[in-house]
Amino acid sequence: MQYIQQRGSLRNSILLLPRYFICIVAAFFVLIPIVTVFLGSFKTNAELTSSPFSLPTTWHWENYSSILLQGSFWQSVGDSVITTLATVALLLLLACPISFIFARVPFRGREVIFNIVLFGLLFPITMAILPLYITLRNLLLVDTLLGVILPQVAFGLPTTILILRNFFQDIPRELEDATYVDGGSQIDFFLRVLLPLALPSLAVISMLAMVASWNNFLLPLLVLNSPQLWTLPLQIMQFQGEHSTDWALIMSFVSITIIPAIIFYLCAERYLIAGLTTGAVKG
């Protein structure tokens, strides 16, 4: 009996080898750019040109110190933090009640309006650059952080509403009925039942919005004219001159800017995995 179990376990392990191989290859392709940038951040420009994928012969920590000692860097950090947190907070503040209405509150024309909202998925921000800029100029939002935050929220709403609506619809009706039996209202059901159950989905949405806002380059480039309002992606332009580019400092700068995203992912990993692999509570 033990021999049969061991043989079955060995057979299952062999069948899983292709999956492990695919996962290892995928991880390799994901990590190679990150490792290359990190190692390149400790090199000189000459060494980057001659041996871009090797270990640094001398670890040049001054690449990092020259960036961290710049006042403009910390100013951009503050602008990026404000933009990112405001985008995520405003996105969740709007998307949660809207998704709840589309999922749990019946009214005439609900599906039609929902489909109109989903049309936003078909139009990336690059297609709306000109009308967006004209609108922001008319609203006096050019060269303001609010001019970056509001479009990011607007273009992030369709995806967020789609994710949350599907989750809210899968919540068992019995939980809502139990709330009403206990004397609660729809608002109580939304705040005390749905939102706590939706934490994995909210973590996924927050992660996607945070990374998109933190790395957004095109919209801040369009809206922000004053260097004191530049977010971190725009600060990379300071290392590019008319005739040359300091790639070593760019890689150091990029290595620093990805640290917050990695920290946020590690903190929210449990919720992210739950949000991507599990659905609503059943039964």
Stockholm file with secondary structure:
# STOCKHOLM 1.0

chainA/1-283         MQYIQQRGSLRNSILLLPRYFICIVAAFFVLIPIVTVFLGSFKTNAELTSSPFSLPTTWHWENYSSILLQGSFWQSVGDSVITTLATVALLLLLACPISFIFARVPFRGREVIFNIVLFGLLFPITMAILPLYITLRNLLLVDTLLGVILPQVAFGLPTTILILRNFFQDIPRELEDATYVDGGSQIDFFLRVLLPLALPSLAVISMLAMVASWNNFLLPLLVLNSPQLWTLPLQIMQFQGEHSTDWALIMSFVSITIIPAIIFYLCAERYLIAGLTTGAVKG
#=GR chainA/1-283 SS CHHHHHHHHHHHHHHHHHHHHHHHHHHHHHHHHHHHHHHHTTSCHHHHHHCTTSCCSSCCTHHHHHHHTCHHHHHHHHHHHHHHHHHHHHHHHHHHHHHHHHHHCCCTTHHHHHHHHHGGGGSCGGGGHHHHHHHHHHTTCTTSTHHHHHHHHHHHHHHHHHHHHHHHHHSCHHHHHHHHHTTCCHHHHIIIIIHHHTHHHHHHHHHHHHHHHHTCCHHHHHHCCSGGGCCHHHHGGGGBCSSCBCHHHHHHHHHHHHHHHHHHHHHHHHHHHHHHHCCSCCC
#=GC SS_cons         CHHHHHHHHHHHHHHHHHHHHHHHHHHHHHHHHHHHHHHHTTSCHHHHHHCTTSCCSSCCTHHHHHHHTCHHHHHHHHHHHHHHHHHHHHHHHHHHHHHHHHHHCCCTTHHHHHHHHHGGGGSCGGGGHHHHHHHHHHTTCTTSTHHHHHHHHHHHHHHHHHHHHHHHHHSCHHHHHHHHHTTCCHHHHIIIIIHHHTHHHHHHHHHHHHHHHHTCCHHHHHHCCSGGGCCHHHHGGGGBCSSCBCHHHHHHHHHHHHHHHHHHHHHHHHHHHHHHHCCSCCC
//
